[in-house]
Amino acid sequence: MANGQSAENLAPLELLANDISGAAKIIEGYCVLEHEAHPTGDATAPAVTIPSSAPRYVREARQRLLSAAKAIQQIAAEPTEYLPTLAVQYQYLACVKWLAHFQVFAAIPLQGSVPYDRLASIVTTPERQLRSILRMAITSGCFCEPVLGEVAHNAVSRKFVDQPGYLGWIKFMDEYYMPLASNMAQTTERYGDSQKPNETATNVAFSTPLTTFDFITRSPDLSKIFSAYMKSVAESEGTTLRHLIADFDWAKLGEALVVHVAGAPGSVSVALAEAYPKLRFLVQDSAEQIEHSRAFLRAQTGAIRSRIELAVHTVFKMQPVTNASVYLLRMSLHTRPAAEVKRVLACLLPAVKANANARILVVETVIPLPGSCGILDEALERYRDLVMKQCFNTIERELPEWHAMLGSIADAEGHLEIVNVEKSPGSALSSLEVKYQRHHTNGVLANTVNGGNGRS
Ligand SMILES: C[S@@+](CC[C@H](N)C(=O)[O-])C[C@H]1O[C@@H](n2cnc3c(N)ncnc32)[C@H](O)[C@@H]1O
């Protein structure tokens, strides 16, 4: 400990500085041991800072470092700096939008640097404006200036070239999410605590009577950028399928059937099928989506295709398959009002009641209780909660709310119960393992005798 002091005697700033230093040592030590490139923000920065194959303690150190760095900035800053710092954030979004509009990402060579004046003549923008906007973006971590007067890509800006969906994401944030967020107060003024899907910030911001889904799908422009945005979100760190694979003990299932409820197009089943060759899958969704799934599966290898079946099934009808080991519900509940969430879960109850080892795996955001995790993780989960409210009048839930929701799904002999919760470092989603719990009989939990898995 610095100066021989114990942790209890350290002031908050020193504690955070120690956290940062300790986490940075773990990360740098890992990079040296594994011959990985050291994280930097310059042109040589690796495309991935910490690979997903890194041990959990290294990925946890990265989360700790990010949160401690954010927390230390907050407490070291003067209160009078709060608003100027907030102002910087909206300018960042405006700069990235401007750079995307003038196709600056594509105009900068992937290797080497380019002088501002030459770049300005390529993208036909005033040089002084281009330089100001790029230099502002550089302070956000996007692009770098390896030689004074010349700009180059770094790992962040290169993403906008490698993954064009990033441009759709920025456009969607700017043209859709921003107006919703800035109309949040007017929405509460007009609709109070409404949970109706057509009394949201979408209705206020865009003066439409439509629900958010209808509003987006009926606008060709918006639905195009929405698809690009969703594709990028699916590939982003928070929702990558690697977390789903890591956050449940799929191997213990052996040869088993997994039903992915509302699982089109089937990319989740394909990823799991590749990782676990003994598992078979049934993807259920609407008739229209299952048609897309057929096309999607045709592009997979025969070995994968042979283990994935498709079926038209609505989440509001009783689950017809009762011999599966897992009924997976991933990101399918948070856009629904509570009454619908209950109906969806109730349709699965008989299937998990029929087999004491069967599980419902609910993969959704769990909002952390204040201070229970790093400040950055907490902010990202709370962001998702606000977006759900603004778009759908629905919520993301805290763990006690998930316990209450699942516990309320019951029949005469028992109810649904969460037996385990897992969340990989960096994941935006938690995996809630849910079983049917029989009511106490003579003080003994009937299900425990029958095959609880002991992981709770
Ligand atoms: C956000 S997506 C879920 C994505 C998918 N579960 C995953 O993990 O990537 C919602 C899915 O629910 C499906 N869906 C919506 N309403 C449904 C219903 N009533 N019955 C069955 N599927 C439905 C949609 O077609 C869509 O595939």
The ligand as a Gaussian input file, in Angstrom:
#p B3LYP/6-31G(d) Opt

LIG

0 1
 C      -35.472000      -8.515000     -30.146000
 S      -35.872000      -9.936000     -31.056000
 C      -35.162000     -11.191000     -30.081000
 C      -33.875000     -11.568000     -30.632000
 C      -33.419000     -12.973000     -30.326000
 N      -34.161000     -13.599000     -29.272000
 C      -31.942000     -12.916000     -29.985000
 O      -31.557000     -13.421000     -28.950000
 O      -31.162000     -12.360000     -30.761000
 C      -37.548000     -10.232000     -30.784000
 C      -38.044000     -11.449000     -31.528000
 O      -39.330000     -11.758000     -31.025000
 C      -40.132000     -12.180000     -32.113000
 N      -41.536000     -12.032000     -31.747000
 C      -42.216000     -10.896000     -31.511000
 N      -43.491000     -11.172000     -31.174000
 C      -43.619000     -12.523000     -31.191000
 C      -44.676000     -13.420000     -30.928000
 N      -45.880000     -12.968000     -30.563000
 N      -44.432000     -14.750000     -31.025000
 C      -43.223000     -15.193000     -31.393000
 N      -42.171000     -14.397000     -31.649000
 C      -42.364000     -13.080000     -31.550000
 C      -39.694000     -11.278000     -33.234000
 O      -40.072000     -11.809000     -34.494000
 C      -38.184000     -11.250000     -33.027000
 O      -37.546000     -12.311000     -33.683000

